[in-house]
Amino acid sequence: MPKMKTKSGAAKRFKVRGSGSIKRSQAFKRHILTKKSTKNKRHLRGPAEIHETNVKSVHAMMPYA
């Protein structure tokens, strides 16, 4: 059987932690920041964990992660 390929878009967006959880970057922090409050922008800092309903589909896109 041939090797399965990892979806390159998923490899750029997700990283698997040592515990097995998958981290992602926050959305809504790229542009149009003037109308967003400072508190809102502060809470968008740092990584976030993907929701449990999406874990199966992300693992399917990244078979060796």
mmCIF file as Biopython writes it, N, C-alpha, C and O atoms, coordinates in Angstrom:
data_model
#
loop_
_atom_site.group_PDB
_atom_site.id
_atom_site.type_symbol
_atom_site.label_atom_id
_atom_site.label_alt_id
_atom_site.label_comp_id
_atom_site.label_asym_id
_atom_site.label_entity_id
_atom_site.label_seq_id
_atom_site.pdbx_PDB_ins_code
_atom_site.Cartn_x
_atom_site.Cartn_y
_atom_site.Cartn_z
_atom_site.occupancy
_atom_site.B_iso_or_equiv
_atom_site.auth_seq_id
_atom_site.auth_asym_id
_atom_site.pdbx_PDB_model_num
ATOM 1   N N  . MET A ? 1  ? 0.841   -1.194 0.000  1.0 0.0 1  A 1 
ATOM 2   C CA . MET A ? 1  ? 0.000   0.000  0.000  1.0 0.0 1  A 1 
ATOM 3   C C  . MET A ? 1  ? 0.881   1.251  0.000  1.0 0.0 1  A 1 
ATOM 4   O O  . MET A ? 1  ? 1.925   1.279  0.652  1.0 0.0 1  A 1 
ATOM 5   N N  . PRO A ? 2  ? 0.457   2.281  -0.732 1.0 0.0 2  A 1 
ATOM 6   C CA . PRO A ? 2  ? 1.231   3.521  -0.695 1.0 0.0 2  A 1 
ATOM 7   C C  . PRO A ? 2  ? 1.004   4.274  0.611  1.0 0.0 2  A 1 
ATOM 8   O O  . PRO A ? 2  ? 0.028   4.046  1.327  1.0 0.0 2  A 1 
ATOM 9   N N  . LYS A ? 3  ? 1.926   5.169  0.892  1.0 0.0 3  A 1 
ATOM 10  C CA . LYS A ? 3  ? 1.792   5.982  2.095  1.0 0.0 3  A 1 
ATOM 11  C C  . LYS A ? 3  ? 0.654   6.970  1.923  1.0 0.0 3  A 1 
ATOM 12  O O  . LYS A ? 3  ? 0.362   7.415  0.813  1.0 0.0 3  A 1 
ATOM 13  N N  . MET A ? 4  ? 0.015   7.308  3.033  1.0 0.0 4  A 1 
ATOM 14  C CA . MET A ? 4  ? -1.034  8.326  3.007  1.0 0.0 4  A 1 
ATOM 15  C C  . MET A ? 4  ? -0.379  9.692  3.107  1.0 0.0 4  A 1 
ATOM 16  O O  . MET A ? 4  ? 0.605   9.878  3.823  1.0 0.0 4  A 1 
ATOM 17  N N  . LYS A ? 5  ? -0.945  10.647 2.376  1.0 0.0 5  A 1 
ATOM 18  C CA . LYS A ? 5  ? -0.396  11.999 2.417  1.0 0.0 5  A 1 
ATOM 19  C C  . LYS A ? 5  ? -1.120  12.837 3.460  1.0 0.0 5  A 1 
ATOM 20  O O  . LYS A ? 5  ? -2.327  12.707 3.664  1.0 0.0 5  A 1 
ATOM 21  N N  . THR A ? 6  ? -0.359  13.687 4.104  1.0 0.0 6  A 1 
ATOM 22  C CA . THR A ? 6  ? -0.928  14.666 5.019  1.0 0.0 6  A 1 
ATOM 23  C C  . THR A ? 6  ? -1.416  15.847 4.203  1.0 0.0 6  A 1 
ATOM 24  O O  . THR A ? 6  ? -0.729  16.289 3.282  1.0 0.0 6  A 1 
ATOM 25  N N  . LYS A ? 7  ? -2.604  16.367 4.530  1.0 0.0 7  A 1 
ATOM 26  C CA . LYS A ? 7  ? -3.099  17.571 3.874  1.0 0.0 7  A 1 
ATOM 27  C C  . LYS A ? 7  ? -2.200  18.734 4.270  1.0 0.0 7  A 1 
ATOM 28  O O  . LYS A ? 7  ? -2.070  19.040 5.456  1.0 0.0 7  A 1 
ATOM 29  N N  . SER A ? 8  ? -1.579  19.386 3.291  1.0 0.0 8  A 1 
ATOM 30  C CA . SER A ? 8  ? -0.585  20.416 3.605  1.0 0.0 8  A 1 
ATOM 31  C C  . SER A ? 8  ? -1.219  21.617 4.285  1.0 0.0 8  A 1 
ATOM 32  O O  . SER A ? 8  ? -0.565  22.272 5.096  1.0 0.0 8  A 1 
ATOM 33  N N  . GLY A ? 9  ? -2.478  21.926 3.979  1.0 0.0 9  A 1 
ATOM 34  C CA . GLY A ? 9  ? -3.155  23.035 4.649  1.0 0.0 9  A 1 
ATOM 35  C C  . GLY A ? 9  ? -3.371  22.748 6.121  1.0 0.0 9  A 1 
ATOM 36  O O  . GLY A ? 9  ? -3.251  23.644 6.957  1.0 0.0 9  A 1 
ATOM 37  N N  . ALA A ? 10 ? -3.690  21.505 6.441  1.0 0.0 10 A 1 
ATOM 38  C CA . ALA A ? 10 ? -3.885  21.121 7.844  1.0 0.0 10 A 1 
ATOM 39  C C  . ALA A ? 10 ? -2.564  21.113 8.591  1.0 0.0 10 A 1 
ATOM 40  O O  . ALA A ? 10 ? -2.514  21.478 9.765  1.0 0.0 10 A 1 
ATOM 41  N N  . ALA A ? 11 ? -1.497  20.703 7.926  1.0 0.0 11 A 1 
ATOM 42  C CA . ALA A ? 11 ? -0.183  20.682 8.571  1.0 0.0 11 A 1 
ATOM 43  C C  . ALA A ? 11 ? 0.275   22.082 8.928  1.0 0.0 11 A 1 
ATOM 44  O O  . ALA A ? 11 ? 0.986   22.268 9.915  1.0 0.0 11 A 1 
ATOM 45  N N  . LYS A ? 12 ? -0.127  23.079 8.132  1.0 0.0 12 A 1 
ATOM 46  C CA . LYS A ? 12 ? 0.243   24.459 8.419  1.0 0.0 12 A 1 
ATOM 47  C C  . LYS A ? 12 ? -0.600  25.044 9.546  1.0 0.0 12 A 1 
ATOM 48  O O  . LYS A ? 12 ? -0.140  25.942 10.251 1.0 0.0 12 A 1 
ATOM 49  N N  . ARG A ? 13 ? -1.807  24.561 9.725  1.0 0.0 13 A 1 
ATOM 50  C CA . ARG A ? 13 ? -2.742  25.174 10.673 1.0 0.0 13 A 1 
ATOM 51  C C  . ARG A ? 13 ? -2.770  24.513 12.040 1.0 0.0 13 A 1 
ATOM 52  O O  . ARG A ? 13 ? -3.103  25.168 13.028 1.0 0.0 13 A 1 
ATOM 53  N N  . PHE A ? 14 ? -2.430  23.232 12.126 1.0 0.0 14 A 1 
ATOM 54  C CA . PHE A ? 14 ? -2.561  22.497 13.376 1.0 0.0 14 A 1 
ATOM 55  C C  . PHE A ? 14 ? -1.238  21.889 13.799 1.0 0.0 14 A 1 
ATOM 56  O O  . PHE A ? 14 ? -0.433  21.491 12.957 1.0 0.0 14 A 1 
ATOM 57  N N  . LYS A ? 15 ? -1.012  21.816 15.112 1.0 0.0 15 A 1 
ATOM 58  C CA . LYS A ? 15 ? 0.142   21.127 15.670 1.0 0.0 15 A 1 
ATOM 59  C C  . LYS A ? 15 ? -0.372  20.203 16.770 1.0 0.0 15 A 1 
ATOM 60  O O  . LYS A ? 15 ? -1.272  20.569 17.525 1.0 0.0 15 A 1 
ATOM 61  N N  . VAL A ? 16 ? 0.204   19.002 16.856 1.0 0.0 16 A 1 
ATOM 62  C CA . VAL A ? 16 ? -0.198  18.045 17.874 1.0 0.0 16 A 1 
ATOM 63  C C  . VAL A ? 16 ? 0.741   18.196 19.061 1.0 0.0 16 A 1 
ATOM 64  O O  . VAL A ? 16 ? 1.962   18.163 18.906 1.0 0.0 16 A 1 
ATOM 65  N N  . ARG A ? 17 ? 0.170   18.360 20.236 1.0 0.0 17 A 1 
ATOM 66  C CA . ARG A ? 17 ? 0.955   18.497 21.459 1.0 0.0 17 A 1 
ATOM 67  C C  . ARG A ? 17 ? 1.405   17.127 21.943 1.0 0.0 17 A 1 
ATOM 68  O O  . ARG A ? 17 ? 0.964   16.100 21.427 1.0 0.0 17 A 1 
ATOM 69  N N  . GLY A ? 18 ? 2.265   17.119 22.917 1.0 0.0 18 A 1 
ATOM 70  C CA . GLY A ? 18 ? 2.760   15.862 23.470 1.0 0.0 18 A 1 
ATOM 71  C C  . GLY A ? 18 ? 1.673   15.039 24.118 1.0 0.0 18 A 1 
ATOM 72  O O  . GLY A ? 18 ? 1.738   13.810 24.131 1.0 0.0 18 A 1 
ATOM 73  N N  . SER A ? 19 ? 0.661   15.721 24.661 1.0 0.0 19 A 1 
ATOM 74  C CA . SER A ? 19 ? -0.450  15.006 25.295 1.0 0.0 19 A 1 
ATOM 75  C C  . SER A ? 19 ? -1.416  14.418 24.275 1.0 0.0 19 A 1 
ATOM 76  O O  . SER A ? 19 ? -2.293  13.634 24.639 1.0 0.0 19 A 1 
ATOM 77  N N  . GLY A ? 20 ? -1.269  14.784 23.002 1.0 0.0 20 A 1 
ATOM 78  C CA . GLY A ? 20 ? -2.166  14.288 21.958 1.0 0.0 20 A 1 
ATOM 79  C C  . GLY A ? 20 ? -3.231  15.276 21.555 1.0 0.0 20 A 1 
ATOM 80  O O  . GLY A ? 20 ? -3.902  15.079 20.541 1.0 0.0 20 A 1 
ATOM 81  N N  . SER A ? 21 ? -3.406  16.349 22.333 1.0 0.0 21 A 1 
ATOM 82  C CA . SER A ? 21 ? -4.381  17.366 21.946 1.0 0.0 21 A 1 
ATOM 83  C C  . SER A ? 21 ? -3.830  18.176 20.787 1.0 0.0 21 A 1 
ATOM 84  O O  . SER A ? 21 ? -2.617  18.235 20.583 1.0 0.0 21 A 1 
ATOM 85  N N  . ILE A ? 22 ? -4.711  18.792 20.036 1.0 0.0 22 A 1 
ATOM 86  C CA . ILE A ? 22 ? -4.327  19.525 18.833 1.0 0.0 22 A 1 
ATOM 87  C C  . ILE A ? 22 ? -4.560  21.006 19.070 1.0 0.0 22 A 1 
ATOM 88  O O  . ILE A ? 22 ? -5.654  21.416 19.457 1.0 0.0 22 A 1 
ATOM 89  N N  . LYS A ? 23 ? -3.523  21.810 18.835 1.0 0.0 23 A 1 
ATOM 90  C CA . LYS A ? 23 ? -3.675  23.248 19.025 1.0 0.0 23 A 1 
ATOM 91  C C  . LYS A ? 23 ? -3.852  23.930 17.677 1.0 0.0 23 A 1 
ATOM 92  O O  . LYS A ? 23 ? -3.389  23.444 16.645 1.0 0.0 23 A 1 
ATOM 93  N N  . ARG A ? 24 ? -4.526  25.057 17.715 1.0 0.0 24 A 1 
ATOM 94  C CA . ARG A ? 24 ? -4.780  25.861 16.527 1.0 0.0 24 A 1 
ATOM 95  C C  . ARG A ? 24 ? -4.550  27.318 16.894 1.0 0.0 24 A 1 
ATOM 96  O O  . ARG A ? 24 ? -4.472  27.671 18.071 1.0 0.0 24 A 1 
ATOM 97  N N  . SER A ? 25 ? -4.441  28.166 15.864 1.0 0.0 25 A 1 
ATOM 98  C CA . SER A ? 25 ? -4.298  29.591 16.122 1.0 0.0 25 A 1 
ATOM 99  C C  . SER A ? 25 ? -5.677  30.230 16.149 1.0 0.0 25 A 1 
ATOM 100 O O  . SER A ? 25 ? -6.639  29.680 15.614 1.0 0.0 25 A 1 
ATOM 101 N N  . GLN A ? 26 ? -5.762  31.389 16.774 1.0 0.0 26 A 1 
ATOM 102 C CA . GLN A ? 26 ? -7.034  32.082 16.922 1.0 0.0 26 A 1 
ATOM 103 C C  . GLN A ? 26 ? -7.392  32.817 15.634 1.0 0.0 26 A 1 
ATOM 104 O O  . GLN A ? 26 ? -6.513  33.338 14.948 1.0 0.0 26 A 1 
ATOM 105 N N  . ALA A ? 27 ? -8.655  32.856 15.314 1.0 0.0 27 A 1 
ATOM 106 C CA . ALA A ? 27 ? -9.150  33.612 14.170 1.0 0.0 27 A 1 
ATOM 107 C C  . ALA A ? 27 ? -9.542  35.017 14.614 1.0 0.0 27 A 1 
ATOM 108 O O  . ALA A ? 27 ? -9.564  35.314 15.808 1.0 0.0 27 A 1 
ATOM 109 N N  . PHE A ? 28 ? -9.848  35.872 13.656 1.0 0.0 28 A 1 
ATOM 110 C CA . PHE A ? 28 ? -10.352 37.235 13.886 1.0 0.0 28 A 1 
ATOM 111 C C  . PHE A ? 28 ? -9.312  38.176 14.499 1.0 0.0 28 A 1 
ATOM 112 O O  . PHE A ? 28 ? -9.671  39.096 15.233 1.0 0.0 28 A 1 
ATOM 113 N N  . LYS A ? 29 ? -8.030  37.953 14.203 1.0 0.0 29 A 1 
ATOM 114 C CA . LYS A ? 29 ? -7.004  38.840 14.757 1.0 0.0 29 A 1 
ATOM 115 C C  . LYS A ? 29 ? -6.095  39.382 13.663 1.0 0.0 29 A 1 
ATOM 116 O O  . LYS A ? 29 ? -4.996  39.842 13.974 1.0 0.0 29 A 1 
ATOM 117 N N  . ARG A ? 30 ? -6.498  39.348 12.407 1.0 0.0 30 A 1 
ATOM 118 C CA . ARG A ? 30 ? -5.625  39.739 11.305 1.0 0.0 30 A 1 
ATOM 119 C C  . ARG A ? 30 ? -5.808  41.194 10.884 1.0 0.0 30 A 1 
ATOM 120 O O  . ARG A ? 30 ? -4.824  41.907 10.686 1.0 0.0 30 A 1 
ATOM 121 N N  . HIS A ? 31 ? -7.033  41.635 10.749 1.0 0.0 31 A 1 
ATOM 122 C CA . HIS A ? 31 ? -7.281  42.995 10.258 1.0 0.0 31 A 1 
ATOM 123 C C  . HIS A ? 31 ? -8.600  43.488 10.832 1.0 0.0 31 A 1 
ATOM 124 O O  . HIS A ? 31 ? -9.313  42.744 11.505 1.0 0.0 31 A 1 
ATOM 125 N N  . ILE A ? 32 ? -8.919  44.750 10.562 1.0 0.0 32 A 1 
ATOM 126 C CA . ILE A ? 32 ? -10.098 45.439 11.116 1.0 0.0 32 A 1 
ATOM 127 C C  . ILE A ? 32 ? -10.069 45.342 12.647 1.0 0.0 32 A 1 
ATOM 128 O O  . ILE A ? 32 ? -11.046 44.947 13.284 1.0 0.0 32 A 1 
ATOM 129 N N  . LEU A ? 33 ? -8.926  45.715 13.207 1.0 0.0 33 A 1 
ATOM 130 C CA . LEU A ? 33 ? -8.753  45.619 14.646 1.0 0.0 33 A 1 
ATOM 131 C C  . LEU A ? 33 ? -9.189  46.891 15.370 1.0 0.0 33 A 1 
ATOM 132 O O  . LEU A ? 33 ? -9.271  46.900 16.598 1.0 0.0 33 A 1 
ATOM 133 N N  . THR A ? 34 ? -9.468  47.958 14.633 1.0 0.0 34 A 1 
ATOM 134 C CA . THR A ? 34 ? -9.791  49.224 15.288 1.0 0.0 34 A 1 
ATOM 135 C C  . THR A ? 34 ? -11.141 49.177 15.973 1.0 0.0 34 A 1 
ATOM 136 O O  . THR A ? 34 ? -11.333 49.824 17.002 1.0 0.0 34 A 1 
ATOM 137 N N  . LYS A ? 35 ? -12.068 48.431 15.427 1.0 0.0 35 A 1 
ATOM 138 C CA . LYS A ? 35 ? -13.404 48.365 16.030 1.0 0.0 35 A 1 
ATOM 139 C C  . LYS A ? 35 ? -13.517 47.303 17.124 1.0 0.0 35 A 1 
ATOM 140 O O  . LYS A ? 35 ? -14.541 47.218 17.803 1.0 0.0 35 A 1 
ATOM 141 N N  . LYS A ? 36 ? -12.473 46.499 17.296 1.0 0.0 36 A 1 
ATOM 142 C CA . LYS A ? 36 ? -12.489 45.482 18.345 1.0 0.0 36 A 1 
ATOM 143 C C  . LYS A ? 36 ? -11.914 46.074 19.627 1.0 0.0 36 A 1 
ATOM 144 O O  . LYS A ? 36 ? -10.977 46.873 19.598 1.0 0.0 36 A 1 
ATOM 145 N N  . SER A ? 37 ? -12.485 45.672 20.731 1.0 0.0 37 A 1 
ATOM 146 C CA . SER A ? 37 ? -12.023 46.200 22.011 1.0 0.0 37 A 1 
ATOM 147 C C  . SER A ? 37 ? -10.672 45.593 22.386 1.0 0.0 37 A 1 
ATOM 148 O O  . SER A ? 37 ? -10.284 44.536 21.889 1.0 0.0 37 A 1 
ATOM 149 N N  . THR A ? 38 ? -9.973  46.290 23.273 1.0 0.0 38 A 1 
ATOM 150 C CA . THR A ? 38 ? -8.675  45.798 23.740 1.0 0.0 38 A 1 
ATOM 151 C C  . THR A ? 38 ? -8.835  44.468 24.454 1.0 0.0 38 A 1 
ATOM 152 O O  . THR A ? 38 ? -7.992  43.582 24.311 1.0 0.0 38 A 1 
ATOM 153 N N  . LYS A ? 39 ? -9.898  44.318 25.216 1.0 0.0 39 A 1 
ATOM 154 C CA . LYS A ? 39 ? -10.146 43.059 25.921 1.0 0.0 39 A 1 
ATOM 155 C C  . LYS A ? 39 ? -10.364 41.918 24.936 1.0 0.0 39 A 1 
ATOM 156 O O  . LYS A ? 39 ? -9.856  40.814 25.134 1.0 0.0 39 A 1 
ATOM 157 N N  . ASN A ? 40 ? -11.114 42.185 23.884 1.0 0.0 40 A 1 
ATOM 158 C CA . ASN A ? 40 ? -11.377 41.163 22.877 1.0 0.0 40 A 1 
ATOM 159 C C  . ASN A ? 40 ? -10.082 40.722 22.203 1.0 0.0 40 A 1 
ATOM 160 O O  . ASN A ? 40 ? -9.846  39.526 22.032 1.0 0.0 40 A 1 
ATOM 161 N N  . LYS A ? 41 ? -9.250  41.675 21.824 1.0 0.0 41 A 1 
ATOM 162 C CA . LYS A ? 41 ? -7.976  41.347 21.177 1.0 0.0 41 A 1 
ATOM 163 C C  . LYS A ? 41 ? -7.038  40.619 22.128 1.0 0.0 41 A 1 
ATOM 164 O O  . LYS A ? 41 ? -6.290  39.744 21.694 1.0 0.0 41 A 1 
ATOM 165 N N  . ARG A ? 42 ? -7.057  40.953 23.407 1.0 0.0 42 A 1 
ATOM 166 C CA . ARG A ? 42 ? -6.212  40.291 24.390 1.0 0.0 42 A 1 
ATOM 167 C C  . ARG A ? 42 ? -6.605  38.827 24.556 1.0 0.0 42 A 1 
ATOM 168 O O  . ARG A ? 42 ? -5.743  37.962 24.709 1.0 0.0 42 A 1 
ATOM 169 N N  . HIS A ? 43 ? -7.896  38.553 24.524 1.0 0.0 43 A 1 
ATOM 170 C CA . HIS A ? 43 ? -8.369  37.169 24.669 1.0 0.0 43 A 1 
ATOM 171 C C  . HIS A ? 43 ? -8.114  36.330 23.419 1.0 0.0 43 A 1 
ATOM 172 O O  . HIS A ? 43 ? -8.191  35.102 23.469 1.0 0.0 43 A 1 
ATOM 173 N N  . LEU A ? 44 ? -7.813  36.984 22.307 1.0 0.0 44 A 1 
ATOM 174 C CA . LEU A ? 44 ? -7.494  36.251 21.081 1.0 0.0 44 A 1 
ATOM 175 C C  . LEU A ? 44 ? -6.019  35.891 20.985 1.0 0.0 44 A 1 
ATOM 176 O O  . LEU A ? 44 ? -5.606  35.238 20.027 1.0 0.0 44 A 1 
ATOM 177 N N  . ARG A ? 45 ? -5.222  36.303 21.959 1.0 0.0 45 A 1 
ATOM 178 C CA . ARG A ? 45 ? -3.803  35.976 21.944 1.0 0.0 45 A 1 
ATOM 179 C C  . ARG A ? 45 ? -3.588  34.501 22.263 1.0 0.0 45 A 1 
ATOM 180 O O  . ARG A ? 45 ? -4.396  33.864 22.938 1.0 0.0 45 A 1 
ATOM 181 N N  . GLY A ? 46 ? -2.477  33.982 21.756 1.0 0.0 46 A 1 
ATOM 182 C CA . GLY A ? 46 ? -2.059  32.647 22.132 1.0 0.0 46 A 1 
ATOM 183 C C  . GLY A ? 46 ? -2.836  31.552 21.419 1.0 0.0 46 A 1 
ATOM 184 O O  . GLY A ? 46 ? -3.820  31.829 20.733 1.0 0.0 46 A 1 
ATOM 185 N N  . PRO A ? 47 ? -2.398  30.313 21.577 1.0 0.0 47 A 1 
ATOM 186 C CA . PRO A ? 47 ? -3.053  29.198 20.898 1.0 0.0 47 A 1 
ATOM 187 C C  . PRO A ? 47 ? -4.336  28.773 21.590 1.0 0.0 47 A 1 
ATOM 188 O O  . PRO A ? 47 ? -4.581  29.108 22.749 1.0 0.0 47 A 1 
ATOM 189 N N  . ALA A ? 48 ? -5.139  28.035 20.859 1.0 0.0 48 A 1 
ATOM 190 C CA . ALA A ? 48 ? -6.365  27.456 21.398 1.0 0.0 48 A 1 
ATOM 191 C C  . ALA A ? 48 ? -6.402  25.989 21.009 1.0 0.0 48 A 1 
ATOM 192 O O  . ALA A ? 48 ? -5.703  25.562 20.090 1.0 0.0 48 A 1 
ATOM 193 N N  . GLU A ? 49 ? -7.214  25.231 21.706 1.0 0.0 49 A 1 
ATOM 194 C CA . GLU A ? 49 ? -7.359  23.814 21.409 1.0 0.0 49 A 1 
ATOM 195 C C  . GLU A ? 49 ? -8.566  23.618 20.510 1.0 0.0 49 A 1 
ATOM 196 O O  . GLU A ? 49 ? -9.577  24.301 20.667 1.0 0.0 49 A 1 
ATOM 197 N N  . ILE A ? 50 ? -8.466  22.686 19.566 1.0 0.0 50 A 1 
ATOM 198 C CA . ILE A ? 50 ? -9.611  22.466 18.684 1.0 0.0 50 A 1 
ATOM 199 C C  . ILE A ? 50 ? -10.728 21.774 19.459 1.0 0.0 50 A 1 
ATOM 200 O O  . ILE A ? 50 ? -10.486 21.079 20.446 1.0 0.0 50 A 1 
ATOM 201 N N  . HIS A ? 51 ? -11.946 21.979 18.992 1.0 0.0 51 A 1 
ATOM 202 C CA . HIS A ? 51 ? -13.113 21.420 19.666 1.0 0.0 51 A 1 
ATOM 203 C C  . HIS A ? 51 ? -13.155 19.912 19.468 1.0 0.0 51 A 1 
ATOM 204 O O  . HIS A ? 51 ? -12.673 19.389 18.463 1.0 0.0 51 A 1 
ATOM 205 N N  . GLU A ? 52 ? -13.738 19.221 20.445 1.0 0.0 52 A 1 
ATOM 206 C CA . GLU A ? 52 ? -13.754 17.752 20.407 1.0 0.0 52 A 1 
ATOM 207 C C  . GLU A ? 52 ? -14.528 17.205 19.216 1.0 0.0 52 A 1 
ATOM 208 O O  . GLU A ? 52 ? -14.291 16.074 18.793 1.0 0.0 52 A 1 
ATOM 209 N N  . THR A ? 53 ? -15.461 18.001 18.665 1.0 0.0 53 A 1 
ATOM 210 C CA . THR A ? 53 ? -16.220 17.532 17.509 1.0 0.0 53 A 1 
ATOM 211 C C  . THR A ? 53 ? -15.390 17.548 16.231 1.0 0.0 53 A 1 
ATOM 212 O O  . THR A ? 53 ? -15.771 16.915 15.246 1.0 0.0 53 A 1 
ATOM 213 N N  . ASN A ? 54 ? -14.260 18.261 16.226 1.0 0.0 54 A 1 
ATOM 214 C CA . ASN A ? 54 ? -13.421 18.352 15.037 1.0 0.0 54 A 1 
ATOM 215 C C  . ASN A ? 54 ? -12.177 17.475 15.100 1.0 0.0 54 A 1 
ATOM 216 O O  . ASN A ? 54 ? -11.417 17.416 14.134 1.0 0.0 54 A 1 
ATOM 217 N N  . VAL A ? 55 ? -11.960 16.802 16.209 1.0 0.0 55 A 1 
ATOM 218 C CA . VAL A ? 55 ? -10.731 16.018 16.386 1.0 0.0 55 A 1 
ATOM 219 C C  . VAL A ? 55 ? -10.644 14.905 15.351 1.0 0.0 55 A 1 
ATOM 220 O O  . VAL A ? 55 ? -9.572  14.669 14.792 1.0 0.0 55 A 1 
ATOM 221 N N  . LYS A ? 56 ? -11.730 14.230 15.089 1.0 0.0 56 A 1 
ATOM 222 C CA . LYS A ? 56 ? -11.722 13.098 14.165 1.0 0.0 56 A 1 
ATOM 223 C C  . LYS A ? 56 ? -11.365 13.541 12.749 1.0 0.0 56 A 1 
ATOM 224 O O  . LYS A ? 56 ? -10.588 12.872 12.067 1.0 0.0 56 A 1 
ATOM 225 N N  . SER A ? 57 ? -11.926 14.663 12.306 1.0 0.0 57 A 1 
ATOM 226 C CA . SER A ? 57 ? -11.645 15.137 10.948 1.0 0.0 57 A 1 
ATOM 227 C C  . SER A ? 57 ? -10.218 15.648 10.810 1.0 0.0 57 A 1 
ATOM 228 O O  . SER A ? 57 ? -9.606  15.492 9.753  1.0 0.0 57 A 1 
ATOM 229 N N  . VAL A ? 58 ? -9.681  16.255 11.861 1.0 0.0 58 A 1 
ATOM 230 C CA . VAL A ? 58 ? -8.293  16.732 11.793 1.0 0.0 58 A 1 
ATOM 231 C C  . VAL A ? 58 ? -7.331  15.550 11.775 1.0 0.0 58 A 1 
ATOM 232 O O  . VAL A ? 58 ? -6.328  15.587 11.061 1.0 0.0 58 A 1 
ATOM 233 N N  . HIS A ? 59 ? -7.616  14.501 12.546 1.0 0.0 59 A 1 
ATOM 234 C CA . HIS A ? 59 ? -6.776  13.310 12.511 1.0 0.0 59 A 1 
ATOM 235 C C  . HIS A ? 59 ? -6.837  12.628 11.152 1.0 0.0 59 A 1 
ATOM 236 O O  . HIS A ? 59 ? -5.857  12.020 10.722 1.0 0.0 59 A 1 
ATOM 237 N N  . ALA A ? 60 ? -7.967  12.721 10.474 1.0 0.0 60 A 1 
ATOM 238 C CA . ALA A ? 60 ? -8.068  12.140 9.132  1.0 0.0 60 A 1 
ATOM 239 C C  . ALA A ? 60 ? -7.221  12.924 8.139  1.0 0.0 60 A 1 
ATOM 240 O O  . ALA A ? 60 ? -6.678  12.341 7.201  1.0 0.0 60 A 1 
ATOM 241 N N  . MET A ? 61 ? -7.099  14.231 8.328  1.0 0.0 61 A 1 
ATOM 242 C CA . MET A ? 61 ? -6.277  15.055 7.441  1.0 0.0 61 A 1 
ATOM 243 C C  . MET A ? 61 ? -4.785  14.898 7.734  1.0 0.0 61 A 1 
ATOM 244 O O  . MET A ? 61 ? -3.949  15.108 6.856  1.0 0.0 61 A 1 
ATOM 245 N N  . MET A ? 62 ? -4.458  14.527 8.979  1.0 0.0 62 A 1 
ATOM 246 C CA . MET A ? 62 ? -3.065  14.375 9.388  1.0 0.0 62 A 1 
ATOM 247 C C  . MET A ? 62 ? -2.871  12.963 9.936  1.0 0.0 62 A 1 
ATOM 248 O O  . MET A ? 62 ? -2.848  12.781 11.153 1.0 0.0 62 A 1 
ATOM 249 N N  . PRO A ? 63 ? -2.732  11.970 9.076  1.0 0.0 63 A 1 
ATOM 250 C CA . PRO A ? 63 ? -2.744  10.575 9.538  1.0 0.0 63 A 1 
ATOM 251 C C  . PRO A ? 63 ? -1.533  10.187 10.383 1.0 0.0 63 A 1 
ATOM 252 O O  . PRO A ? 63 ? -1.637  9.257  11.183 1.0 0.0 63 A 1 
ATOM 253 N N  . TYR A ? 64 ? -0.406  10.851 10.244 1.0 0.0 64 A 1 
ATOM 254 C CA . TYR A ? 64 ? 0.795   10.447 10.973 1.0 0.0 64 A 1 
ATOM 255 C C  . TYR A ? 64 ? 1.097   11.359 12.148 1.0 0.0 64 A 1 
ATOM 256 O O  . TYR A ? 64 ? 2.140   11.211 12.784 1.0 0.0 64 A 1 
ATOM 257 N N  . ALA A ? 65 ? 0.222   12.286 12.448 1.0 0.0 65 A 1 
ATOM 258 C CA . ALA A ? 65 ? 0.452   13.225 13.553 1.0 0.0 65 A 1 
ATOM 259 C C  . ALA A ? 65 ? -0.021  12.622 14.871 1.0 0.0 65 A 1 
ATOM 260 O O  . ALA A ? 65 ? 0.089   13.262 15.917 1.0 0.0 65 A 1 
#
